[in-house]
Amino acid sequence: MEPVLASTLFLTLLLIVGLFFFIRASTKDRTETVDFSTPIATVSLLEQLQTYFESRSYEVANLNPDKSEIVFSGVVRASKVLAIFLSALAAVGLGCIALVLYTLSPNLQPAILSSLLLSPLAGWFYWQGANRSETVKVTIRTEKQTGDSSGNSRTHIRVCAHRDEIAVLKAKMNLEPSNATA
């Protein structure tokens, strides 16, 4: 085997390994816990949160007034566009390895080219793993501000949810990050 072909094969195998982990990561759980602070009163904030999450197809799954905690539940659907994109990426990756293997061994052409038929499995894998139930856990705590004689208080919110859901919530409700622990 020529050094050029050997190095090309090695780099293409690295591409396939990276592609495998990229496809596998498409279904990974990305749950985070973030603390926010807002001047909105607790009751009003609860109403706004419930309206917000219901508009995003979540339902109240559990309400625990003793812990000031509310859990929303909803089903996250897989993206058709991402499934097609992952299948296309797999086809390109498998096409690259097929081309390199064909260059090394031209007599295996039918078997090598048939590996391209595996590319739709990437979209199927994503589709199976991405359709899942998601929960959003919100804990609320009101705290009177120190040194403030006017009686103003801040509401601290701890949200445990998918990172994309947290980003949208932060933007829609204009929440400020907080260093306080709930």
KEDRENPA-446571 format. One record per residue: residue in three letters; x, y, z of N, C-alpha, C, O in turn. Coordinates in pm, whole numbers, plus 50000, padded with zeros to 5 digits. Example, Ala and Ser with C-alpha at 12.3 -4.5 7.8 and 13.67 -1.06 7.14 Angstrom:
BEGIN
ALA513194943150780512304955050780513204967050780514244966850846;SER512854977550708513674989450714512905000350787513415011450804;
***
This chain:
BEGIN
MET500864988150000500005000050000500905012450000501845013550079;GLU500595021549912501365033849903501105042550026500035041850086;PRO502095050850065501915059550182500745069250166500065072550263;VAL500505073850043499405083050020498065076050045497185081750109;LEU497925063949995496685056450017496505052850164495385053250216;ALA497585049250230497495045650372497055057750456496205056450544;SER497635069250428497255081150505495835085550471495105090250559;THR495425084050345494055087350306493075077950374492025082350421;LEU493395065150380492545055450449492445058950597491355058550655;PHE493555062150658493565065750801492685078050827491875078050920;LEU492835088350746492035100550764490545098050739489685103750806;THR490255089450643488855086250615488245078150729487085080050763;LEU489015069250787488525061750904488275071151022487315069251097;LEU489115081251038488875091351142487575098951114486815102151207;LEU487315101750986486065108350948484865099750987483875104951038;ILE484955086750964483855077750996483645077151148482505077051195;VAL484715076751225484595076651371483925089551419483025089151503;GLY484365100851367483745113651403482285114251364481455119351439;LEU481965108951246480585108651199479725099951291478595103651324;PHE480255088551333479535079651424479195086951554478045086351600;PHE480165093651613479915100651739478995112651721478235116051812;PHE479065119151606478165130451577476725125551569475825131751624;ILE476515114451500475165108851487474655104151624473495106351658;ARG475525097851700475135093251833474785104851925473855103852006;ALA475505115851914475265127551999473965134851963473485142952042;SER473405132051847472175138951806471005135651897470035143151901;THR471075124551970469985120652060470365122252207469595118252295;LYS471505127852234471985129252372471105138752453470655149052403;ASP470885135252579470115143852670470995155852710472125154052755;ARG470475167752693471215179952726470475188052831470195199852812;THR470155181452941469435187953049470405196153134471485191553170;GLU469995208353165470795217353249469925223153358468695223353347;THR470565228053462469865235153569470435249253574471645251153587;VAL469535259153565469945273153562469105280953661467905278453676;ASP469735290453728469035299153822468815312753759469705318353695;PHE467595318053779467245331253729466705339653844466325334453949;SER466685352653821466155362053919465275372053845465605376453734;THR464145375653908463245385253845462485393053952462265387754061;PRO462085405253923461295412954020459795409454016459025414654096;ILE459385400753924457975397153910457525389354034458245380654083;ALA456335392454084455795385654201455565370854171455345367054055;THR455635362554274455555348054258454285343454188454345335354095;VAL453125348354232451855344054174451785347654025451395339553942;SER452165359853994452165364353855453155356253772452875352653658;LEU454305353453829455325345753759454835331553732455055326253623;LEU454175325453828453635311953808452625311753694452625302553612;GLU451755321853689450775322653581451475324253446451105317853348;GLN452485332953441453225335053316453955322453272453955319153154;LEU454565315353367455275303053334454305292353283454595285453185;GLN453165291053349452185281053306451675284353166451555275353082;THR451365296953140450915301053006451995298452902451725293452793;TYR453235302052937454355300152845454535285352809454625281852691;PHE454585276652911454835262552883453645255852815453835246752734;GLU452435260152846451275254652776451295258652629450875250952543;SER451785270652599451895274852459452945266752384452935266252261;ARG453845260552458454895252152399454555237252411455425228652402;SER453265234252433452725220552438453195212452558453325200252550;TYR453455219152669453755212252794452505212552881451675221552868;GLU452375202752968451265202153063451835201453203452965196853223;VAL451055205953301451485204853440451415190153478450345184153474;ALA452545184453515452615170353553452565168653704452025158853755;ASN453125178353777453165177453923453275191453980454025199853930;LEU452505193954084452535206854151452735204254300451925197454364;ASN453815209554355454125207554496454255221254563455335227154562;PRO453165226354621453205239654682454125240354803454655251054834;ASP454335229054874455215229154992456655232454954457345239455028;LYS457105227454841458465229954794458525241254692459595244154639;SER457385247554664457295257954560457855252754429458705259054366;GLU457365241054391457905234254275456775230254181455705225954224;ILE457035231854052456075227653950456845220253841457925224553799;VAL456285209253796456915201053692455995200753572454815197353582;PHE456545204453457455825203953331456345192053250457515188453260;SER455465186053173455835174653091455315176652949454225181852929;GLY456105172452854455715173452714456515163952629457545158752673;VAL456085161752508456785152852416457515161352313456935170152249;VAL458795158452299459615165452200459675156752076460035144952082;ARG459315162551966459295155251839460645156651767461325166851779;ALA460985146351695462215146651616462005155851496460885157651448;SER463095161551448463055170551334463285162651205464285155651192;LYS462355163951111462515157050981463755162250909464475154550845;VAL463975175150919465125181250851466435175550906467335172350829;LEU466525174151039467755168751098467925154051063469055149551041;ALA466845146451057466935132351018467475131050875468325122650847;ILE466975139450785467445139250646468895143850639469705137950567;PHE469225154150716470605159250718471585148550767472645146750708;LEU471215141450875472105131050927472245119550828473325113850815;SER471165116150759471255105650656472165110050542472945102050490;ALA472075122750503472945127950396474405128150441475295124750363;LEU474645132050566476025131750618476575117550619477725115150582;ALA475735108150661476165094150662476465089350520477425081950499;ALA475645093550423475885089550284477215095150233477965088150165;VAL477515107650267478785113650225479945106250292480935102950225;GLY479845103750423480915096750494481125082650441482265078450418;LEU480025075350422480145061750367480635062050224481365053050181;GLY480245072350148480745073750011482255076050009482955070749922;CYS482735083850104484185086350112484955073550144485965070550080;ILE484465066150242485175053650276485055043550163485995036050136;ALA483895043350094483725034249980484705037749868485285028849806;LEU484895050649844485825054949738487255050849773487995046049686;VAL487655052749896489005049049937489185033849930490205029049881;LEU488195026249980488305011649975488295006549831488984996849800;TYR487515012849744487505008949602488865011549539489325003549456;THR489505022449577490845025449524491845014849569492745011149494;LEU491685010049691492594999849742492294985949685493214978149660;SER491024983049663490644969749616489474970749518488324969349558;PRO489764973149389488704975149290487794962949270486674964549223;ASN488254950949303487444939049280486294937749380485434929049361;LEU486244945749484485164945349584484114956149561483354959549652;GLN484064961749440483174973049411481724970949453481184979749520;PRO481044959949420479634958749459479434958949611478504965449660;ALA480284952149684480144951749830480424965449891479754969549986;ILE481394972249837481774985449891480664995649863480285003149953;LEU480154995849740479115005449707477795002549778477005011649803;SER477554989849811476324986549883476344992050026475294992950090;SER477514995850076477585001850211476855015250215476465019850323;LEU476665021550101475915034150095474445032250135473775041750176;LEU473955019950122472575017150160472355017950311471215017850358;LEU473435018750387473335019850532473065034250579472715036350695;SER473215043950491473085057950532471715061550590471665069750682;PRO470605056050542469315059550605469215055050752468365059950826;LEU470075045850794470065041450934470405053051029469945053151143;ALA471195062550983471535074051067470285082151099470065086051213;GLY469465084850998468215092051019467245084251104466555089951189;TRP467185071151083466305062551163466745062551309465905063451399;PHE468055061451333468575061651470468195074651540467735074551654;TYR468395085851472468025098751529466515099151557466095103451664;TRP465715094851461464265095551474463785087351594462875091551666;GLN464395075751616463995067351729464405073551862463665072551960;GLY465555079751868466065085251994465575099052028465555102852145;ALA465185106851928464815120851952463365122551994463035132452058;ASN462485113251959461095113952003461025108952147461045096952172;ARG460955118252241460945114152381460185124252465459925135552423;SER459835119752583459145128352678460165137052751461205132052796;GLU459885149752762460775159052831460035164852951458825166752947;THR460765167553057460195174153173460955186953201462155188053176;VAL460215196553252460795209253294460415211053440459225211453474;LYS461415212053525461165213553668461515227953707462625232653684;VAL460545234753767460715248753806460525249853956459485245754009;THR461505255454024461415258054167461485273154187462365279854132;ILE460555278454267460455292954286460645296254433460105289554522;ARG461425306754457461675311454593461685326654592462365332754510;THR460925332754684460885347354695461785351554809461815345254915;GLU462535362354784463495367054883463405382254893463455389254791;LYS463255387255014463245401655034464665406855016465615401155069;GLN464795417754941466135423054915466685429755040465975437255109;THR467945427055069468575432755186468875447455164469255451555054;GLY468705455255269468995469455262467935477355188468135489155158;ASP466805471155158465745477955084464565479855179463905470155216;SER464315492155217463235495155312461865496255245460845497355314;SER461825495855112460555497355042459755484355035458615484354989;GLY460335473255081459625460555081459695453154949458975443354929;ASN460555457754858460685450854729461315437054751462135435254841;SER460925427654670461505414354679461835409354539461295414254440;ARG462705399654533463075393354406462645378854412462705372354516;THR462225374054299461835360154288462965352654220463415356354112;HIS463425342054285464495333754229463865321054174463025314654238;ILE464295317554055463725306053985464865296553949465895300853897;ARG464675283953978465615273653932464875265153830463835259353859;VAL465415264653709464795257153600465725245753560466905247853530;CYS465175233753560465915221953515465205216853390464095211453397;ALA465855218653274465235215153146466305213653039467495215253066;HIS465875210452919466775209752805467365223652781466665233652796;ARG468625224152745469305237252733468665246352629468665258552645;ASP468105240652522467435248852422466155255052480465835266552452;GLU465445247252559464215252152623464545263452721463805273252730;ILE465635262152793466065272552887466415285452811466065296352855;ALA467105284152701467485295952621466255303352570466215315652574;VAL465265295952523464035302252472463265308852586462755319952572;LEU463185301952701462495307352818463145320452864462465330252893;LYS464455320452870465195332452912464915344152819464695355352865;ALA464905341652690464675352352592463225357352595462985369352590;LYS462265348252602460855352052597460395359352723459555368352715;MET460935355452839460445361252964461425371553023461195376553134;ASN462485374652951463475384552996463975381753137463955390553223;LEU464415369453160464925365553291466405368553301467145367353203;GLU466825372453420468245375653444468895363853514468305357953605;PRO470105360153471470815349453541471055353453687471245365153719;SER471025343453774471185346053916472275336953971472485325853923;ASN472975341954071473975333854141473415327554267474115320054335;ALA472185330554299471565325454420471215310854403470945306254291;THR471205303554511470795289654506469395288454563469065294154666;ALA468595280854493467205279354536467045267654629465935264854675;
***
